């Protein structure tokens, strides 16, 4: 249905922690299990059990369950029990027989856990099977490594750049085209897989996970104009901001003075954001190394003019090092001196 938004609610359930059994929780059986253990012994049994590994717990339960042949058989029963079990717990040097429910409550385990170990005993095993939690291979939706490798291969097809401003603090961070994002990359990935004849394609979520965990990539140019002193909340930050406000007020006064005085010129310059050439949004352009265009903007303010000037060149002509930027500034100053000579 168009325009329909499906909202999903996440149910959070808090599971209480397991605690040692109390004496009164063992009451209610014919074997009087509540009279066989003190509160300290119940805690000792509980603590010792949960200090074991999963294989150790299984071995312990295996040893506590004793099989024996049933003494009574019902003549009218459709199915006879082949084996019965009794449960014993050793505390100190004494072994105490308890009922099944008391055994479960003392160790804070489930009936299914006991039935799982008892089933292994009834099959004639001399020791429990090793725990297989987290070791199964029955994951039908798991992507093969060959399919995951195609995602990494596709991400590696995009040309990257290092940061011009923060490469000293983060030299391993690379940047993709500012025209890209992960959604666009995933759409290009599906098209690329079809052109390569690949039948299995990962989901958008999996593509994003691989991009975020296997690569150190960003999009566009990083913003490095934040100041660590301004971001802090101490007395140094307050003094730093006060000095910054004074500097901005001084800049404003200098600009006003340049607009009202004949022999004063106000000049600002900035190495602006690099631009790809040609600026295309087609899918083919994202896989190619585009030509970068550099731009140094110089803003000149005096009594006669208030204009910006731009010095533009491409990377095949020169780089963007201090020599190139210095040449642009020198050209701007020369132009200002020429204006004063003409005046």
Kinemage of the C-alpha trace (Angstrom):
@kinemage 1
@onewidth
@group {chain A} dominant
@subgroup {mainchain}
@vectorlist {calphas} color= white
{ca unk a 1} P 0.000 0.000 0.000
{ca unk a 2} L 1.487 3.339 -1.072
{ca unk a 3} L 2.507 5.656 1.721
{ca unk a 4} L 2.047 2.988 4.365
{ca unk a 5} L 4.731 2.929 7.030
{ca unk a 6} L 5.148 -0.185 9.071
{ca unk a 7} L 6.165 0.465 12.663
{ca unk a 8} L 7.909 -2.240 14.594
{ca unk a 9} L 7.970 -2.289 18.377
{ca unk a 10} L 10.872 -3.829 20.237
{ca unk a 11} L 9.897 -5.755 23.367
{ca unk a 12} L 12.517 -5.670 26.076
{ca unk a 13} L 12.385 -8.471 28.630
{ca unk a 14} L 14.477 -8.422 31.798
{ca unk a 15} L 15.479 -11.927 32.893
{ca unk a 16} L 16.097 -12.144 36.667
{ca unk a 17} L 19.421 -13.546 37.816
{ca unk a 18} L 19.639 -17.075 39.184
{ca unk a 19} L 19.979 -17.368 42.957
{ca unk a 20} L 20.673 -20.307 45.281
{ca unk a 21} L 17.611 -22.262 46.380
{ca unk a 22} L 16.168 -21.728 49.852
{ca unk a 23} L 15.216 -24.574 52.158
{ca unk a 24} L 11.490 -23.830 51.943
{ca unk a 25} L 11.560 -24.194 48.138
{ca unk a 26} L 12.496 -27.888 48.562
{ca unk a 27} L 9.465 -28.764 50.635
{ca unk a 28} L 6.543 -30.823 49.408
{ca unk a 29} L 8.139 -34.185 48.565
{ca unk a 30} L 7.957 -37.560 50.327
{ca unk a 31} L 11.768 -37.726 50.588
{ca unk a 32} L 11.856 -34.601 52.824
{ca unk a 33} L 14.622 -32.977 50.782
{ca unk a 34} L 14.280 -29.671 52.661
{ca unk a 35} L 15.676 -31.337 55.820
{ca unk a 36} L 18.787 -32.730 54.105
{ca unk a 37} L 20.580 -29.441 53.340
{ca unk a 38} L 21.235 -26.248 55.231
{ca unk a 39} L 21.070 -22.819 53.595
{ca unk a 40} L 24.872 -22.664 53.443
{ca unk a 41} L 25.029 -26.072 51.754
{ca unk a 42} L 22.442 -24.993 49.158
{ca unk a 43} L 24.592 -21.961 48.335
{ca unk a 44} L 27.727 -24.117 48.177
{ca unk a 45} L 26.087 -26.523 45.681
{ca unk a 46} L 24.833 -23.621 43.554
{ca unk a 47} L 28.175 -21.731 43.489
{ca unk a 48} L 30.234 -24.834 42.713
{ca unk a 49} L 27.910 -25.777 39.848
{ca unk a 50} L 28.099 -22.377 38.121
{ca unk a 51} L 31.873 -22.174 38.411
{ca unk a 52} L 32.098 -25.063 35.923
{ca unk a 53} L 32.238 -24.862 32.162
{ca unk a 54} L 29.327 -26.163 30.076
{ca unk a 55} L 31.089 -29.492 29.545
{ca unk a 56} L 31.875 -29.649 33.254
{ca unk a 57} L 28.197 -29.094 34.154
{ca unk a 58} L 27.117 -31.876 31.821
{ca unk a 59} L 29.659 -34.273 33.328
{ca unk a 60} L 28.540 -33.355 36.842
{ca unk a 61} L 24.852 -33.970 36.043
{ca unk a 62} L 25.788 -37.198 34.249
{ca unk a 63} L 27.487 -38.440 37.409
{ca unk a 64} L 24.607 -37.425 39.697
{ca unk a 65} L 21.934 -39.310 37.724
{ca unk a 66} L 21.864 -43.036 38.529
{ca unk a 67} L 19.869 -45.344 36.213
{ca unk a 68} L 18.052 -48.462 37.433
{ca unk a 69} L 15.483 -50.891 36.081
{ca unk a 70} L 11.841 -50.021 36.892
{ca unk a 71} L 10.451 -52.098 39.766
{ca unk a 72} L 6.802 -51.822 38.722
{ca unk a 73} L 5.258 -52.191 35.288
{ca unk a 74} L 1.665 -51.414 34.450
{ca unk a 75} L -0.005 -54.257 32.593
{ca unk a 76} L -2.399 -51.969 30.717
{ca unk a 77} L 0.270 -49.464 29.657
{ca unk a 78} L 0.793 -49.065 25.914
{ca unk a 79} L 4.454 -48.136 26.412
{ca unk a 80} L 6.713 -49.296 29.234
{ca unk a 81} L 9.566 -47.237 30.636
{ca unk a 82} L 12.841 -48.951 29.906
{ca unk a 83} L 14.855 -47.211 32.608
{ca unk a 84} L 14.239 -45.075 35.692
{ca unk a 85} L 16.591 -42.609 37.379
{ca unk a 86} L 17.443 -41.490 40.864
{ca unk a 87} L 19.319 -38.301 41.735
{ca unk a 88} L 22.187 -38.018 44.213
{ca unk a 89} L 24.129 -34.962 45.432
{ca unk a 90} L 27.421 -35.202 47.295
{ca unk a 91} L 28.048 -32.578 49.997
{ca unk a 92} L 31.322 -33.000 51.828
{ca unk a 93} L 31.819 -36.736 52.325
{ca unk a 94} L 28.138 -37.692 52.282
{ca unk a 95} L 25.916 -38.465 49.315
{ca unk a 96} L 22.257 -37.524 49.636
{ca unk a 97} L 19.467 -38.848 47.457
{ca unk a 98} L 16.948 -36.187 46.419
{ca unk a 99} L 13.852 -36.027 44.266
{ca unk a 100} L 13.991 -34.761 40.707
{ca unk a 101} L 12.319 -31.436 41.529
{ca unk a 102} L 14.708 -30.724 44.421
{ca unk a 103} L 17.666 -31.519 42.163
{ca unk a 104} L 16.397 -29.043 39.559
{ca unk a 105} L 15.794 -26.291 42.146
{ca unk a 106} L 19.141 -26.752 43.865
{ca unk a 107} L 21.002 -26.257 40.596
{ca unk a 108} L 18.510 -23.801 39.016
{ca unk a 109} L 18.326 -25.762 35.778
{ca unk a 110} L 15.388 -26.789 33.600
{ca unk a 111} L 13.658 -30.124 33.210
{ca unk a 112} L 14.808 -30.190 29.584
{ca unk a 113} L 18.450 -30.023 30.723
{ca unk a 114} L 17.983 -33.029 32.983
{ca unk a 115} L 16.050 -34.919 30.311
{ca unk a 116} L 18.816 -34.229 27.768
{ca unk a 117} L 21.502 -35.807 29.987
{ca unk a 118} L 19.201 -38.640 31.080
{ca unk a 119} L 18.507 -39.468 27.444
{ca unk a 120} L 22.240 -39.870 26.828
{ca unk a 121} L 22.521 -42.184 29.849
{ca unk a 122} L 19.642 -44.337 28.625
{ca unk a 123} L 21.415 -44.887 25.296
{ca unk a 124} L 24.359 -46.493 27.124
{ca unk a 125} L 26.945 -43.719 26.882
{ca unk a 126} L 29.725 -43.815 29.467
{ca unk a 127} L 30.224 -40.024 29.360
{ca unk a 128} L 28.138 -37.067 28.131
{ca unk a 129} L 28.615 -35.687 24.644
{ca unk a 130} L 30.617 -32.434 24.380
{ca unk a 131} L 28.506 -29.269 24.381
{ca unk a 132} L 27.693 -28.140 20.840
{ca unk a 133} L 26.389 -24.636 21.557
{ca unk a 134} L 27.487 -22.201 18.864
{ca unk a 135} L 29.181 -24.964 16.869
{ca unk a 136} L 26.359 -26.032 14.594
{ca unk a 137} L 26.586 -25.405 10.877
{ca unk a 138} L 22.867 -25.376 10.124
{ca unk a 139} L 22.676 -21.743 9.015
{ca unk a 140} L 20.821 -21.776 5.689
{ca unk a 141} L 20.982 -17.976 5.293
{ca unk a 142} L 24.710 -17.604 5.870
{ca unk a 143} L 26.479 -16.087 2.872
{ca unk a 144} L 29.417 -18.084 1.452
{ca unk a 145} L 32.838 -16.467 1.687
{ca unk a 146} L 32.985 -16.213 -2.096
{ca unk a 147} L 29.871 -14.009 -2.083
{ca unk a 148} L 31.267 -11.798 0.688
{ca unk a 149} L 34.493 -11.479 -1.281
{ca unk a 150} L 32.564 -10.009 -4.215
{ca unk a 151} L 31.304 -7.204 -1.942
{ca unk a 152} L 34.860 -6.319 -0.930
{ca unk a 153} L 35.911 -6.498 -4.560
{ca unk a 154} L 33.168 -4.086 -5.603
{ca unk a 155} L 33.977 -1.564 -2.861
{ca unk a 156} L 37.622 -1.716 -3.952
{ca unk a 157} L 36.640 -0.600 -7.465
{ca unk a 158} L 35.883 2.963 -6.291
{ca unk a 159} L 38.834 5.408 -6.369
{ca unk a 160} L 39.728 6.920 -2.994
{ca unk a 161} L 41.661 9.917 -1.733
{ca unk a 162} L 43.473 10.815 1.442
{ca unk a 163} L 42.367 13.791 3.520
{ca unk a 164} L 44.070 17.092 2.776
{ca unk a 165} L 43.414 18.469 6.259
{ca unk a 166} L 43.509 15.585 8.730
{ca unk a 167} L 45.928 13.105 7.155
{ca unk a 168} L 48.425 13.616 10.001
{ca unk a 169} L 45.922 12.660 12.725
{ca unk a 170} L 44.239 9.877 10.724
{ca unk a 171} L 46.550 8.714 7.934
{ca unk a 172} L 44.644 5.475 7.219
{ca unk a 173} L 41.294 7.146 6.547
{ca unk a 174} L 40.360 7.318 2.867
{ca unk a 175} L 37.545 9.256 1.219
{ca unk a 176} L 35.233 8.407 -1.658
{ca unk a 177} L 33.483 10.820 -3.986
{ca unk a 178} L 31.144 13.265 -2.184
{ca unk a 179} L 28.476 12.312 -4.720
{ca unk a 180} L 28.368 8.775 -3.304
{ca unk a 181} L 26.672 7.202 -0.317
{ca unk a 182} L 26.159 3.606 0.799
{ca unk a 183} L 22.694 3.365 -0.755
{ca unk a 184} L 24.036 4.469 -4.138
{ca unk a 185} L 26.936 2.054 -3.815
{ca unk a 186} L 24.567 -0.823 -3.067
{ca unk a 187} L 22.449 -0.029 -6.155
{ca unk a 188} L 25.631 0.038 -8.232
{ca unk a 189} L 26.624 -3.271 -6.611
{ca unk a 190} L 23.402 -4.994 -7.717
{ca unk a 191} L 23.877 -3.714 -11.267
{ca unk a 192} L 27.525 -4.811 -11.234
{ca unk a 193} L 26.593 -8.315 -10.013
{ca unk a 194} L 24.109 -8.744 -12.859
{ca unk a 195} L 26.687 -7.626 -15.401
{ca unk a 196} L 29.193 -10.105 -13.926
{ca unk a 197} L 26.672 -12.943 -14.023
{ca unk a 198} L 26.635 -13.407 -10.234
{ca unk a 199} L 23.481 -15.135 -9.046
{ca unk a 200} L 23.688 -14.547 -5.289
{ca unk a 201} L 23.597 -10.942 -4.072
{ca unk a 202} L 23.923 -9.846 -0.439
{ca unk a 203} L 21.322 -7.665 1.235
{ca unk a 204} L 21.708 -3.936 1.705
{ca unk a 205} L 22.241 -4.443 5.437
{ca unk a 206} L 25.059 -6.926 4.836
{ca unk a 207} L 26.664 -4.599 2.286
{ca unk a 208} L 26.595 -1.781 4.845
{ca unk a 209} L 28.064 -4.012 7.572
{ca unk a 210} L 30.992 -5.019 5.351
{ca unk a 211} L 31.592 -1.397 4.360
{ca unk a 212} L 31.629 -0.238 7.994
{ca unk a 213} L 33.677 -3.116 9.459
{ca unk a 214} L 36.149 -4.065 6.719
{ca unk a 215} L 36.984 -0.628 5.298
{ca unk a 216} L 38.095 2.701 6.740
{ca unk a 217} L 36.264 4.888 4.230
{ca unk a 218} L 34.266 8.111 4.333
{ca unk a 219} L 32.440 10.259 1.823
{ca unk a 220} L 33.572 13.695 0.619
{ca unk a 221} L 35.992 15.979 2.402
{ca unk a 222} L 36.156 15.771 6.207
{ca unk a 223} L 35.166 18.749 8.321
{ca unk a 224} L 38.152 19.720 10.448
{ca unk a 225} L 37.087 23.208 11.552
{ca unk a 226} L 36.194 22.191 15.098
{ca unk a 227} L 38.522 23.194 17.911
{ca unk a 228} L 39.336 20.911 20.840
{ca unk a 229} L 39.509 23.878 23.231
{ca unk a 230} L 36.076 25.128 22.168
{ca unk a 231} L 34.627 21.638 22.632
{ca unk a 232} L 35.928 21.343 26.207
{ca unk a 233} L 34.015 22.648 29.226
{ca unk a 234} L 36.772 24.013 31.467
{ca unk a 235} L 38.181 27.464 32.307
{ca unk a 236} L 40.625 27.264 29.383
{ca unk a 237} L 37.660 26.931 27.028
{ca unk a 238} L 36.000 30.057 28.467
{ca unk a 239} L 39.174 32.149 28.051
{ca unk a 240} L 39.724 30.688 24.586
{ca unk a 241} L 36.205 31.661 23.482
{ca unk a 242} L 36.619 35.160 24.916
{ca unk a 243} L 39.790 35.679 22.892
{ca unk a 244} L 38.046 34.294 19.792
{ca unk a 245} L 35.168 36.782 20.215
{ca unk a 246} L 37.693 39.623 20.509
{ca unk a 247} L 39.403 38.453 17.326
{ca unk a 248} L 36.105 38.385 15.417
{ca unk a 249} L 35.260 41.883 16.650
{ca unk a 250} L 38.695 43.097 15.541
{ca unk a 251} L 38.143 41.554 12.091
{ca unk a 252} L 34.797 43.321 11.803
{ca unk a 253} L 36.354 46.662 12.772
{ca unk a 254} L 39.163 46.158 10.231
{ca unk a 255} L 36.607 45.457 7.494
{ca unk a 256} L 34.679 48.625 8.347
{ca unk a 257} L 37.900 50.632 8.426
{ca unk a 258} L 38.895 49.298 4.973
{ca unk a 259} L 35.552 50.402 3.545
{ca unk a 260} L 35.913 53.949 4.921
{ca unk a 261} L 39.677 54.617 4.601
{ca unk a 262} L 41.696 55.161 1.426
{ca unk a 263} L 44.980 53.550 2.496
{ca unk a 264} L 43.576 50.364 4.132
{ca unk a 265} L 42.686 47.124 2.329
{ca unk a 266} L 41.004 44.136 3.967
{ca unk a 267} L 41.927 40.764 2.403
{ca unk a 268} L 40.843 37.211 3.202
{ca unk a 269} L 41.693 33.987 1.387
{ca unk a 270} L 40.704 30.318 1.586
{ca unk a 271} L 41.625 27.093 -0.171
{ca unk a 272} L 38.116 25.996 -1.027
{ca unk a 273} L 36.638 22.545 -1.524
{ca unk a 274} L 38.055 20.527 -4.406
{ca unk a 275} L 35.634 19.686 -7.218
{ca unk a 276} L 35.627 16.720 -9.610
{ca unk a 277} L 35.759 17.365 -13.322
{ca unk a 278} L 33.543 16.555 -15.081
{ca unk a 279} L 30.830 16.613 -12.398
{ca unk a 280} L 28.710 13.614 -13.362
{ca unk a 281} L 26.221 11.488 -11.461
{ca unk a 282} L 26.248 8.532 -13.852
{ca unk a 283} L 27.300 5.152 -12.509
{ca unk a 284} L 30.350 4.879 -14.788
{ca unk a 285} L 31.900 8.051 -13.352
{ca unk a 286} L 32.004 6.596 -9.829
{ca unk a 287} L 34.433 3.869 -10.885
{ca unk a 288} L 36.803 6.285 -12.694
{ca unk a 289} L 39.513 8.525 -11.349
{ca unk a 290} L 38.127 12.011 -12.047
{ca unk a 291} L 40.174 15.152 -12.538
{ca unk a 292} L 40.215 17.402 -9.467
{ca unk a 293} L 39.913 21.170 -9.775
{ca unk a 294} L 41.448 23.446 -7.110
{ca unk a 295} L 40.194 26.893 -6.166
{ca unk a 296} L 41.758 29.597 -3.983
{ca unk a 297} L 39.282 32.364 -3.214
{ca unk a 298} L 40.583 35.839 -2.290
{ca unk a 299} L 38.145 38.481 -1.080
{ca unk a 300} L 39.370 42.067 -1.393
{ca unk a 301} L 37.603 44.873 0.476
{ca unk a 302} L 38.615 48.530 0.342
{ca unk a 303} L 36.970 51.847 -0.305
{ca unk a 304} L 36.821 51.319 -4.074
{ca unk a 305} L 35.704 47.698 -4.379
{ca unk a 306} L 34.273 44.728 -2.509
{ca unk a 307} L 34.872 41.736 -4.752
{ca unk a 308} L 35.948 38.104 -4.570
{ca unk a 309} L 38.571 36.721 -6.964
{ca unk a 310} L 39.167 33.074 -7.685
{ca unk a 311} L 42.354 31.335 -8.804
{ca unk a 312} L 41.363 28.053 -10.433
{ca unk a 313} L 43.586 25.293 -11.817
{ca unk a 314} L 43.388 21.527 -12.276
{ca unk a 315} L 45.650 18.882 -10.766
{ca unk a 316} L 47.337 18.156 -14.103
{ca unk a 317} L 48.723 21.729 -14.057
{ca unk a 318} L 49.929 21.886 -10.449
{ca unk a 319} L 49.266 20.467 -6.991
{ca unk a 320} L 47.764 22.367 -4.033
{ca unk a 321} L 50.850 22.783 -1.909
{ca unk a 322} L 52.051 25.947 -0.166
{ca unk a 323} L 53.872 27.165 -3.313
{ca unk a 324} L 50.677 27.261 -5.372
{ca unk a 325} L 48.607 28.874 -2.618
{ca unk a 326} L 51.390 31.380 -1.927
{ca unk a 327} L 51.506 32.296 -5.625
{ca unk a 328} L 47.763 33.031 -5.578
{ca unk a 329} L 48.107 35.263 -2.510
{ca unk a 330} L 51.098 37.074 -4.044
{ca unk a 331} L 49.075 37.682 -7.198
{ca unk a 332} L 46.247 39.125 -5.116
{ca unk a 333} L 48.592 41.457 -3.241
{ca unk a 334} L 50.153 42.555 -6.532
{ca unk a 335} L 46.714 43.394 -7.865
{ca unk a 336} L 45.972 45.491 -4.773
{ca unk a 337} L 49.254 47.407 -5.173
{ca unk a 338} L 48.391 48.045 -8.820
{ca unk a 339} L 45.062 49.515 -7.772
{ca unk a 340} L 46.765 51.868 -5.336
{ca unk a 341} L 49.269 52.994 -7.987
{ca unk a 342} L 46.463 53.761 -10.405
{ca unk a 343} L 44.677 55.741 -7.745
